[in-house]
């Protein structure tokens, strides 16, 4: 395909698939979400089918041609699976290698031996925050899931008591801390200082993750007291192993993709020259796909061969790891399809139109716009990009610290109340074996706490700086 064709396709994609007014779009959004919730909760329909039907209903209520609605949904499904699906598959392979080799047992046994019951949620939030620093949320969760599920089962903890701190650590890093894509886009749009944003982001992130993680997990565990889903728990090896990988080798394998992505981020900051040879190399090895693939290949030796696996046993482990994630891939993909249908219908622009005449402080305005777009489209990245673009003129007269705080305000708003139009909602629901109501009570409330608490600390810092 020629570059001209690509540009034409991009221009076409930017055009809304409907000419409906804002009122009709608002009704269509509510109707689409209501259809999804009713199909899942009342008719017990599989989430993949419900999301597909809900997307078609949204397009119909918005007055879009059926062919355009289908095209938007399939494009969103395809891009989501392309972006996340391979990462989930590689994460599942790595998780299976960890489980079958005894490496996951080694990590869990070591953590349980070092951390007491009360300290465990704090240990999980610390580990997740470190792992989540350079990683996309989806990559971090597929790396953390085997450890979270095994710790909850072996230590007889409520899954929410262990899982919420891990999710909070990953989510806070994703929304507030560069080099994640959302904060980086906002920093560029607002011409903010990356170093100052990073420093202030850490100041906001630490108390936020404590409140939304270990503290909130106490209440989440009471509201939703569930055990780890048996079909997702990495099982102990079916036969006794003569040996298993050491804790150091296992931890190094898990952290390898973290190291590679962090190295890429640091080189981009320090070198900042795409033509530089070193940056070209780190851009490749630090991409999520290559970093996770490298971890899988290394794990075959540090985990599989260290446990005495033959080539046939390694091949069997890889094959068995992929079957359980088929349903998850379809649900997450359909969530991405619904999100794209919302965006293509013009819902994001509708929110921007409503916000143009709001006369409120810039930090609060950026947060509210990001919240509205997040609720409507389900995409934290879309919310960050749109809100940052709208409030960018306001940053021109701001001090360096307040421009950085505006970036953080937009990032905090982009995390508000994840629900059925967010692919991450379905990812968490399926991995933790919850129903829609349980996911809202835990994951959605946790995301809201992160957004509100972070914004409170941002406003506090704005008074002090």
Phi and psi in degrees as a GROMACS rama.xvg file:
@    title "Ramachandran Plot"
@    xaxis  label "Phi"
@    yaxis  label "Psi"
@TYPE xy
-75.0023  160.734  UNK-2
-63.5986  -31.9945  UNK-3
-64.0875  -41.1766  UNK-4
-63.4227  -40.8154  UNK-5
-62.3541  -42.9123  UNK-6
-63.907  -39.0644  UNK-7
-64.9591  -41.9803  UNK-8
-63.2122  -39.9362  UNK-9
-64.3912  -39.5419  UNK-10
-65.9495  -40.6423  UNK-11
-63.1933  -40.0177  UNK-12
-65.6474  -25.5602  UNK-13
-75.2368  -19.9066  UNK-14
-76.4902  132.221  UNK-15
-61.0221  149.337  UNK-16
-86.3182  1.52306  UNK-17
-145.784  153.136  UNK-18
-102.743  18.4446  UNK-19
-63.2351  148.002  UNK-20
-75.4354  174.396  UNK-21
-62.93  -37.4384  UNK-22
-63.415  -45.8583  UNK-23
-64.9043  -37.9684  UNK-24
-64.3844  -41.2102  UNK-25
-60.6265  -43.5192  UNK-26
-64.5926  -38.6332  UNK-27
-64.7953  -40.0904  UNK-28
-61.7019  -49.0326  UNK-29
-62.3181  -40.3339  UNK-30
-65.9896  -44.3663  UNK-31
-61.0774  -44.5186  UNK-32
-66.2973  -40.5274  UNK-33
-62.4226  -39.8889  UNK-34
-62.0067  -44.8404  UNK-35
-61.7975  -47.8039  UNK-36
-63.668  -43.6052  UNK-37
-66.2779  -41.9883  UNK-38
-62.2254  -38.4476  UNK-39
-78.7674  -45.0569  UNK-40
-82.2882  -39.1802  UNK-41
-92.0221  -44.9862  UNK-42
-95.3147  -2.34515  UNK-43
55.6813  34.5919  UNK-44
-76.1185  147.181  UNK-45
-59.4383  140.061  UNK-46
-59.4958  -33.7114  UNK-47
-61.9549  -45.0353  UNK-48
-68.1542  -40.9957  UNK-49
-62.9625  -42.5967  UNK-50
-66.6231  -36.8465  UNK-51
-64.9324  -47.8899  UNK-52
-66.0036  -40.1279  UNK-53
-61.8711  -36.6048  UNK-54
-66.2144  -41.4292  UNK-55
-65.8033  -38.0702  UNK-56
-65.4047  -41.3548  UNK-57
-58.3435  -48.5646  UNK-58
-61.0742  -39.6072  UNK-59
-64.9921  -46.7507  UNK-60
-64.9172  -29.1655  UNK-61
-83.8015  -5.64411  UNK-62
81.5261  18.82  UNK-63
-82.3387  150.009  UNK-64
-64.6039  139.925  UNK-65
-53.4372  -40.1234  UNK-66
-62.6798  -38.4476  UNK-67
-69.2093  -39.2141  UNK-68
-62.9601  -45.1301  UNK-69
-62.0419  -41.6042  UNK-70
-63.3855  -42.1201  UNK-71
-64.2553  -45.4397  UNK-72
-62.1374  -47.7215  UNK-73
-67.6278  -35.4213  UNK-74
-64.0807  -43.2133  UNK-75
-65.9625  -41.1001  UNK-76
-62.0945  -45.4428  UNK-77
-64.3443  -43.9163  UNK-78
-68.0364  -34.9667  UNK-79
-68.3417  -46.4612  UNK-80
-65.2473  -38.2144  UNK-81
-64.4376  -39.1252  UNK-82
-81.0602  -36.0041  UNK-83
-109.185  -32.3793  UNK-84
-58.7759  -45.8855  UNK-85
-65.5685  -36.7192  UNK-86
-65.7546  -40.8833  UNK-87
-63.4783  -41.6571  UNK-88
-63.7478  -46.0267  UNK-89
-64.6477  -38.0775  UNK-90
-64.4765  -37.649  UNK-91
-66.0448  -39.6619  UNK-92
-63.4687  -45.8728  UNK-93
-62.5264  -40.4131  UNK-94
-63.0473  -39.9771  UNK-95
-67.9264  -38.9673  UNK-96
-62.2843  -42.3061  UNK-97
-60.5346  -42.0731  UNK-98
-72.4377  -51.5605  UNK-99
-69.4962  -29.0064  UNK-100
-80.6961  -14.6681  UNK-101
90.6865  1.12814  UNK-102
-64.8491  -42.1572  UNK-103
-63.4101  -39.6429  UNK-104
-58.2977  -42.0771  UNK-105
-63.3243  -44.0838  UNK-106
-64.0325  -48.3313  UNK-107
-63.4706  -45.193  UNK-108
-60.7895  -39.0445  UNK-109
-67.2469  -43.4457  UNK-110
-63.3792  -45.5045  UNK-111
-63.3909  -32.1857  UNK-112
-75.1267  -30.3441  UNK-113
-91.4912  -30.6136  UNK-114
-111.982  133.978  UNK-115
-80.9698  177.975  UNK-116
-57.003  -47.8123  UNK-117
-70.6867  -28.6261  UNK-118
-82.1646  -14.8277  UNK-119
-60.9281  -47.2719  UNK-120
-59.416  -35.0355  UNK-121
-69.432  -37.5865  UNK-122
-63.7366  -40.7214  UNK-123
-67.1578  -41.1496  UNK-124
-68.5964  -33.1029  UNK-125
-68.109  -46.7056  UNK-126
-61.7468  -45.2818  UNK-127
-65.0749  -37.8585  UNK-128
-66.1118  -40.1895  UNK-129
-66.3337  -47.3973  UNK-130
-65.0714  -37.4543  UNK-131
-78.4864  -8.55872  UNK-132
-56.9225  -51.3516  UNK-133
-100.226  0.525942  UNK-134
-103.551  151.269  UNK-135
-63.3509  153.157  UNK-136
-55.7501  -44.314  UNK-137
-63.6536  -37.302  UNK-138
-68.1663  -43.8127  UNK-139
-61.2532  -39.5337  UNK-140
-70.9057  -36.2069  UNK-141
-71.1239  -25.3409  UNK-142
-77.1337  -34.0396  UNK-143
-85.0779  -27.3911  UNK-144
-54.5327  -49.0775  UNK-145
-58.0575  -40.2505  UNK-146
-68.3831  -44.3982  UNK-147
-60.2594  -48.2832  UNK-148
-66.0862  -40.7166  UNK-149
-69.9082  -40.9334  UNK-150
-62.1052  -43.1748  UNK-151
-62.9544  -40.8407  UNK-152
-74.4093  -48.8501  UNK-153
-68.3075  -36.6613  UNK-154
-88.3734  -0.707408  UNK-155
57.662  42.5913  UNK-156
-96.2207  155.324  UNK-157
-62.5807  138.182  UNK-158
-60.1088  -36.0269  UNK-159
-69.4401  -31.9992  UNK-160
-65.2239  -29.6775  UNK-161
-98.0513  -39.1107  UNK-162
-73.3243  -40.8206  UNK-163
-60.9672  -45.6208  UNK-164
-59.0956  -39.015  UNK-165
-65.3269  -44.6187  UNK-166
-64.8254  -38.4664  UNK-167
-63.8623  -42.9695  UNK-168
-60.5711  -44.6806  UNK-169
-66.2698  -43.463  UNK-170
-69.2631  -42.2278  UNK-171
-62.6777  -43.3006  UNK-172
-61.4124  -41.8275  UNK-173
-64.2206  -39.1981  UNK-174
-89.1504  -25.8858  UNK-175
-116.555  -24.9134  UNK-176
-110.445  121.672  UNK-177
-64.046  148.213  UNK-178
-96.6796  29.8249  UNK-179
-65.007  149.561  UNK-180
-61.6562  -39.556  UNK-181
-59.1946  -57.4708  UNK-182
-58.0569  -37.8351  UNK-183
-64.8979  -40.3157  UNK-184
-63.564  -43.7609  UNK-185
-66.3497  -38.9407  UNK-186
-60.0408  -42.6862  UNK-187
-67.7768  -43.2409  UNK-188
-66.0304  -35.7775  UNK-189
-96.4434  0.786098  UNK-190
53.6972  43.7307  UNK-191
-88.1211  162.914  UNK-192
-84.4939  124.265  UNK-193
-64.5008  -43.7729  UNK-194
-62.5342  -43.9387  UNK-195
-65.4438  -40.9125  UNK-196
-62.9782  -41.3535  UNK-197
-62.7092  -45.5332  UNK-198
-64.0347  -46.9778  UNK-199
-69.0469  -33.0461  UNK-200
-62.0775  -40.2473  UNK-201
-65.4286  -41.3104  UNK-202
-58.7447  -39.8267  UNK-203
-76.5331  -37.6444  UNK-204
-67.3869  -39.0375  UNK-205
-60.4419  -56.369  UNK-206
-66.6371  -31.3497  UNK-207
-64.3038  -45.9633  UNK-208
-69.8624  -29.3883  UNK-209
-66.5984  -46.1316  UNK-210
-69.5112  -44.5215  UNK-211
-78.48  -19.2458  UNK-212
-98.2574  -95.6441  UNK-213
-57.4945  -39.1506  UNK-214
-69.983  -52.9039  UNK-215
-65.8818  -29.0691  UNK-216
-60.8578  -26.5141  UNK-217
-61.2897  -43.5702  UNK-218
-76.8235  -39.078  UNK-219
-60.7247  -37.5146  UNK-220
-66.8916  -28.9896  UNK-221
-77.0101  -39.6036  UNK-222
-70.5227  -39.6967  UNK-223
-130.676  92.9818  UNK-224
-97.1241  92.2406  UNK-225
-125.573  157.719  UNK-226
-97.7222  158.935  UNK-227
-58.4447  135.352  UNK-228
-63.0853  128.043  UNK-229
-60.8771  -34.2472  UNK-230
-73.3237  -13.0377  UNK-231
-105.459  -12.5392  UNK-232
-75.0501  124.933  UNK-233
-62.5424  121.725  UNK-234
-84.2286  156.642  UNK-235
-64.3915  151.355  UNK-236
-51.7805  139.25  UNK-237
-67.1121  -21.7497  UNK-238
-125.491  152.699  UNK-239
-64.5957  129.992  UNK-240
-93.6402  140.46  UNK-241
-67.0958  -29.8365  UNK-242
-152.895  164.217  UNK-243
-140.568  160.37  UNK-244
-59.6166  152.598  UNK-245
-73.31  162.376  UNK-246
-61.5217  -42.6956  UNK-247
-62.2956  -45.3492  UNK-248
-65.6593  -39.3259  UNK-249
-66.1315  -45.9879  UNK-250
-63.9763  -39.8157  UNK-251
-62.6646  -37.4129  UNK-252
-67.5321  -42.7706  UNK-253
-63.7823  -40.0236  UNK-254
-85.4421  -7.11253  UNK-255
-56.2462  -50.3277  UNK-256
-64.0234  -32.3446  UNK-257
-61.7939  -46.5448  UNK-258
-62.0901  -45.2772  UNK-259
-64.4208  -41.2212  UNK-260
-70.8546  -38.0534  UNK-261
-66.3288  -39.0669  UNK-262
-59.9559  -43.9056  UNK-263
-60.216  -43.6448  UNK-264
-64.205  -41.8059  UNK-265
-66.9691  -41.532  UNK-266
-63.9126  -38.9358  UNK-267
-61.9073  -38.0467  UNK-268
-72.203  -45.3691  UNK-269
-76.7293  -47.4555  UNK-270
-82.892  -51.5421  UNK-271
52.041  47.6417  UNK-272
-146.635  99.376  UNK-273
-57.0346  -21.6263  UNK-274
-83.5398  -10.8968  UNK-275
-68.3749  136.142  UNK-276
-61.2628  -42.4886  UNK-277
-62.8  -42.7427  UNK-278
-67.2688  -34.0746  UNK-279
-61.9812  -41.2214  UNK-280
-67.0897  -47.4239  UNK-281
-68.0929  -28.5948  UNK-282
-63.1664  -34.4104  UNK-283
-77.3133  -55.5631  UNK-284
-71.637  -18.5174  UNK-285
-95.7841  1.1554  UNK-286
-70.7102  146  UNK-287
-53.4887  -41.3384  UNK-288
-61.9364  -51.601  UNK-289
-68.8191  -38.3249  UNK-290
-63.1812  -44.8391  UNK-291
-70.7489  -38.3079  UNK-292
-61.051  -41.1686  UNK-293
-62.0178  -40.4799  UNK-294
-63.95  -39.1763  UNK-295
-64.7192  -46.9456  UNK-296
-64.4362  -42.6666  UNK-297
-65.0817  -39.3179  UNK-298
-62.5126  -28.0031  UNK-299
-61.6478  -28.5137  UNK-300
-94.8015  -50.3624  UNK-301
-71.5278  -23.4  UNK-302
-109.316  -60.4407  UNK-303
-64.7163  -55.4457  UNK-304
-68.8773  -30.1126  UNK-305
-65.413  -26.2738  UNK-306
-91.8484  2.32242  UNK-307
87.6274  19.529  UNK-308
-69.3623  140.645  UNK-309
-83.7583  172.257  UNK-310
-61.8408  -38.7619  UNK-311
-64.5495  -40.3359  UNK-312
-65.5927  -39.4442  UNK-313
-62.9875  -43.3707  UNK-314
-62.7881  -40.8299  UNK-315
-65.2802  -37.6166  UNK-316
-63.1444  -43.8114  UNK-317
-63.3177  -44.0044  UNK-318
-63.0707  -43.6052  UNK-319
-69.8769  -21.0127  UNK-320
-74.5003  -21.4497  UNK-321
-88.1142  -28.3363  UNK-322
-59.5711  -45.2932  UNK-323
-65.7162  -16.3247  UNK-324
-97.6897  2.25024  UNK-325
-60.3875  -47.7163  UNK-326
-63.179  -39.5337  UNK-327
-62.5277  -42.9991  UNK-328
-60.9583  -41.9099  UNK-329
-66.9223  -41.4079  UNK-330
-67.9842  -46.4721  UNK-331
-62.5375  -40.5709  UNK-332
-62.805  -42.3835  UNK-333
-65.7744  -35.0645  UNK-334
-60.8821  -40.2042  UNK-335
-66.594  -34.1927  UNK-336
-65.58  -41.7379  UNK-337
-64.2042  -42.9003  UNK-338
-59.4901  -44.2074  UNK-339
-66.0885  -35.6545  UNK-340
-62.4112  -41.4145  UNK-341
-60.7022  -47.1624  UNK-342
-64.6394  -45.6423  UNK-343
-68.0603  -24.3299  UNK-344
-74.6895  -13.5494  UNK-345
97.3988  17.7794  UNK-346
-65.8109  -39.7714  UNK-347
-59.9036  -43.4799  UNK-348
-65.9442  -34.2376  UNK-349
-59.2321  -43.8634  UNK-350
-64.8192  -41.1623  UNK-351
-63.1889  -38.5293  UNK-352
-62.0464  -42.0181  UNK-353
-65.7383  -29.8955  UNK-354
-89.1854  -8.71812  UNK-355
-60.8726  -33.057  UNK-356
-104.099  15.4195  UNK-357
-74.0678  125.193  UNK-358
-103.72  81.145  UNK-359
-139.537  164.394  UNK-360
-54.0127  148.622  UNK-361
-59.7958  -43.4429  UNK-362
-62.1657  -44.704  UNK-363
-69.7147  -35.8957  UNK-364
-62.6265  -46.8278  UNK-365
-59.4077  -41.5251  UNK-366
-64.8613  -46.3921  UNK-367
-65.4262  -40.2729  UNK-368
-63.8141  -44.5398  UNK-369
-63.1028  -38.942  UNK-370
-60.6413  -47.7911  UNK-371
-62.6765  -43.3347  UNK-372
-69.9855  -36.9766  UNK-373
-60.9604  -46.6027  UNK-374
-63.2697  -37.3089  UNK-375
-79.1384  -39.803  UNK-376
-105.944  -21.4177  UNK-377
81.0375  -1.63485  UNK-378
-106.309  117.892  UNK-379
-65.9382  -37.9023  UNK-380
-67.0271  -44.3689  UNK-381
-62.2694  -41.2674  UNK-382
-62.5623  -42.1239  UNK-383
-65.6329  -47.8632  UNK-384
-62.9776  -46.0272  UNK-385
-66.3427  -47.1091  UNK-386
-66.0556  -42.0075  UNK-387
-62.7277  -39.6044  UNK-388
-64.6006  -37.0363  UNK-389
-71.0435  -40.7845  UNK-390
-93.595  2.33456  UNK-391
-54.4019  -42.1024  UNK-392
-60.1952  -28.6277  UNK-393
-70.6357  -22.8244  UNK-394
-79.0642  -12.6386  UNK-395
-61.2116  -36.048  UNK-396
-99.9208  9.99135  UNK-397
-87.1319  156.406  UNK-398
-71.6243  168.364  UNK-399
-59.3076  -43.1604  UNK-400
-68.8054  -39.581  UNK-401
-73.3535  -30.9686  UNK-402
-64.6877  -39.4306  UNK-403
-65.017  -39.179  UNK-404
-66.0384  -32.2029  UNK-405
-66.4642  -38.9028  UNK-406
-58.57  -45.7191  UNK-407
-67.5733  -35.3871  UNK-408
-63.8414  -42.6419  UNK-409
-64.0648  -43.5581  UNK-410
-63.1503  -39.6625  UNK-411
-64.3222  -42.1412  UNK-412
-64.611  -30.5573  UNK-413
-70.809  -11.345  UNK-414
-97.272  -3.44327  UNK-415
-63.1113  129.193  UNK-416
38.2451  75.0372  UNK-417
-65.8219  131.443  UNK-418
-140.207  -150.971  UNK-419
-67.176  -14.6663  UNK-420
-93.4977  9.6522  UNK-421
-110.09  125.158  UNK-422
-60.2786  -32.3036  UNK-423
-62.249  -32.3156  UNK-424
-58.8385  -45.7648  UNK-425
-73.8942  -32.2338  UNK-426
-61.4537  -49.01  UNK-427
-65.159  -43.9689  UNK-428
-56.7358  -47.3904  UNK-429
-72.9945  -42.5043  UNK-430
-62.6221  -36.518  UNK-431
-96.7279  1.51202  UNK-432
65.0782  37.3528  UNK-433
-103.038  162.099  UNK-434
-90.5698  178.958  UNK-435
-61.5616  -45.3812  UNK-436
-61.105  -42.3971  UNK-437
-65.5815  -37.4995  UNK-438
-66.1463  -38.5536  UNK-439
-64.7118  -43.8083  UNK-440
-65.1986  -24.9392  UNK-441
-109.864  -70.9809  UNK-442
-62.554  -49.6354  UNK-443
-65.2685  -41.6813  UNK-444
-66.4611  -40.2082  UNK-445
-59.9601  -44.3709  UNK-446
-61.181  -39.7836  UNK-447
-65.4163  -41.5131  UNK-448
-60.9493  -44.5019  UNK-449
-56.7445  -47.7241  UNK-450
-62.9397  -47.5467  UNK-451
-71.8263  -45.3355  UNK-452
-64.3571  -44.0909  UNK-453
-59.5364  -42.3788  UNK-454
-64.9227  -36.9824  UNK-455
-62.4031  -43.1086  UNK-456
-70.5743  -31.8288  UNK-457
-65.4088  -44.2082  UNK-458
-64.5367  -37.6682  UNK-459
-62.9315  -44.9556  UNK-460
-63.5283  -33.8321  UNK-461
-65.1391  -26.0886  UNK-462
-79.1832  -24.8766  UNK-463
-93.0548  -24.2509  UNK-464
